[in-house]
Amino acid sequence: MNVLVFLIPVSVTLGLLGLGAFVWSLRAGQYDDPAGDQARALSDRYDDAPPPPRD
Amino acid sequence: MTAACPACAGVDPAEARADLSTVEPDAILHLPDIHCAACIAGVEDALMALPGVREARVNLTLRRVQVAAPGLPETALIDTLADAGFRAQRLGDAARDRQGAEAQALLTRIGVAGFAMMNVMLLSVAVWSGAAETTARLFHLVSAAIAVPATVYAARPFFVSALGALRGRRLNMDVPISLAIILALLASLAIAFGFSHEQGWFDAALALTFFLLVGRYLDQAGRRAARSAAAELAALEAPQARRLEAGEERIVAAETLVSGDLIRVRPGDRLPADGTITLGRSDMDRAALTGESAPETAGPGDAVRAGETCLTGMLTVRVDRAGRDTGLARLAELVATSESQRSRYAGIADRAARFYAPAVHLLGAAAFLGWFWATREGWHALDVAISVLVITCPCALGLAVPAVSTVSTSRLYRAGLLVKSRTALERLAEIDTVVFDKTGTLTTGVPVLTGSPDRAALSIAAGLAEGSSHPASRAIAEAARARGIAPAAIEDVTEIAGQGLEGRHEGRLWRLGRNGPEGREASVWLTSDDGDAHPFMLAEDLREDAAQAVATLRAQGYAIALLSGDAPGAVAHIAETLGIDTALARMTPEDKVAWVEARGAAGARVLMVGDGLNDTGCLAVAHAGIAPGSALDAARSAADVILLSGKLDGVPHALRTARTARARMKQNIALSGAYNIVSIPIALAGFATPFLAAIAMSTSSLTVTLNAMRRDP
């Protein structure tokens, strides 16, 4: 059962990574505008070049 | 259209500030018409092309754009968007509230509770399936290390609310919840450190926290949607006024007007304040205030009130009362207070909780005392008491009502109905009488030409009517256009308020107005100076689906009544067309309120459907209120549901959805009750294990959620 010494920290770390990813996506506003993101994903406006930087 | 779709109202512009990483948005504008990727690009490009704009980001879900443009006035942004073809409105400050931060914190708590629950559950599975001795101890300790900090963080809202209730010497649902969570944690800690040999409850404490947080989140999403709907409605009308300053017109916000200011009102404008006419004559449309469909003439010295619409002439008005002092604003305030009275209506969930919280405590205490008395084993008695508390804890009950109302509100929103109040669905489900207003609700408030008048006469009439914004003139011009008749060229058209229009055509003087030959009935006469006379008949235009909606309601067994401030003839005609038996005309706003209150006192649950200021009182005192999107803002703020589409079939649709929703809520409460009836005896008998509790808790929560999501039959 010694393998548990590795497995438990590994599984908990993986879980924490998932939690961290969720909290990051929440903070970054990824759920703020589902309808807009849906529309923007199909827009080909910036396919060739990224939007020009503004000062 | 409005932005905050109730389903996704969990998000708020305040949160989206993360998008504008470098700067706070200086302006948040409401864009009612955007709907696709091209609109997003159009709005953003138009704004970014404006010098001084550093960042513009459209939120399509909320139909808003946040602009970072330091020092640039909002009006400049609105004008730029108008040039690009997008309607934009200023949002009130209410929209900038940081209410979204609350939702975000709750979501983070849900995430933490969910993560911890799954990990602890995995460890528990090992224990349940037979891990013993050292392994079980190790797993308990690891579980404790995850569960204790996670619960302390995630269940904080329950602890805070329970403490608040206890301080006020009350019991709310959060007291048994907190008790169950804390007791389960403490007992499991004792087990982990070897003081007891019962089974651990860590996973149960976390599952409880997780499901209850989900229920709370749904509940808050509903409230937030209601609040953001109110902010949005405030934005739809940001009234402006033309103030005369040293003979020049300046456009100012209506709230900055003070008594004694001179303002100019052009044809088509809605009056921004109460006042007295000093110069000019005009026909005034008072339908919004009184329900009267025929305009009245007002001239110098006459009093005019905020909310009236100037139709025909240019007026100069001396302001008597402005801002909060206008009759309109005072009425809106009155409505706001009566609305908060209605918010005391206790929904199904509140009633269930009131009975439930004490019962749970009594059961838990009884279980502990009973087992302690019978066995003299403290740990075992505590274990049974915890199992009773955990199992009776209202996971499913916490989800039962908010899940249904969230699903129903978002379905209604997709059908063009904005539900503003949290208990609206439950109140709508109890309705048995539907009362309609006439002008603006059953009818569009715009007259149309009926019959088939002489083509040449219609051409001349249309030529005269072209430049006028009087509803009768517009009806004639519209009728000519619809029939493909070109308006005749008329010279020297003048509009005389209260009289009509006058102009020359091929050398003859023509007049379009109310006056015609004696003895014959017509709404409008076209007369010439040499005795020619042509009658035009106008009728109020029923909303397309009014007949259908009324028929559907009658077929479903609702009593229907029509209350109008208009003349008996017009009311009787509409009532006959729609087949409404109870039709009352010439009702003052007070009469209407008295009528609705009398019905309410007689035991009827009245739904008021109205749009005008004269309906506002009724909308507030009735059991529930519905207003079309075109209604006056006072009426919209008094109503529970707004028909954004303006279609009356929304009324039967809302009632049907509300009844389904209430049935679902009852089913859900019965489901969680049934689950308790089965599980409480098991727990009291001491047979409930953490494993059993975990299964029962998850299945019951899942059952009520799925039942809420079920499509209507």
Boltz contact constraints between the chains, C-beta under 6 A:
constraints:
  - contact:
      token1: [A, 8]
      token2: [B, 142]
      max_distance: 6.0
  - contact:
      token1: [A, 15]
      token2: [B, 115]
      max_distance: 6.0
  - contact:
      token1: [A, 15]
      token2: [B, 119]
      max_distance: 6.0
  - contact:
      token1: [A, 19]
      token2: [B, 111]
      max_distance: 6.0
  - contact:
      token1: [A, 19]
      token2: [B, 115]
      max_distance: 6.0
  - contact:
      token1: [A, 22]
      token2: [B, 111]
      max_distance: 6.0
  - contact:
      token1: [A, 23]
      token2: [B, 108]
      max_distance: 6.0
  - contact:
      token1: [A, 26]
      token2: [B, 107]
      max_distance: 6.0
  - contact:
      token1: [A, 28]
      token2: [B, 18]
      max_distance: 6.0
  - contact:
      token1: [A, 29]
      token2: [B, 16]
      max_distance: 6.0
  - contact:
      token1: [A, 29]
      token2: [B, 18]
      max_distance: 6.0
  - contact:
      token1: [A, 29]
      token2: [B, 19]
      max_distance: 6.0
  - contact:
      token1: [A, 31]
      token2: [B, 11]
      max_distance: 6.0
  - contact:
      token1: [A, 32]
      token2: [B, 11]
      max_distance: 6.0
  - contact:
      token1: [A, 32]
      token2: [B, 15]
      max_distance: 6.0
  - contact:
      token1: [A, 32]
      token2: [B, 16]
      max_distance: 6.0
  - contact:
      token1: [A, 33]
      token2: [B, 59]
      max_distance: 6.0
  - contact:
      token1: [A, 33]
      token2: [B, 60]
      max_distance: 6.0
  - contact:
      token1: [A, 33]
      token2: [B, 61]
      max_distance: 6.0
  - contact:
      token1: [A, 34]
      token2: [B, 8]
      max_distance: 6.0
  - contact:
      token1: [A, 34]
      token2: [B, 61]
      max_distance: 6.0
  - contact:
      token1: [A, 35]
      token2: [B, 60]
      max_distance: 6.0
  - contact:
      token1: [A, 35]
      token2: [B, 61]
      max_distance: 6.0
  - contact:
      token1: [A, 36]
      token2: [B, 59]
      max_distance: 6.0
  - contact:
      token1: [A, 36]
      token2: [B, 60]
      max_distance: 6.0
  - contact:
      token1: [A, 39]
      token2: [B, 37]
      max_distance: 6.0
  - contact:
      token1: [A, 39]
      token2: [B, 60]
      max_distance: 6.0
  - contact:
      token1: [A, 43]
      token2: [B, 37]
      max_distance: 6.0
  - contact:
      token1: [A, 45]
      token2: [B, 41]
      max_distance: 6.0
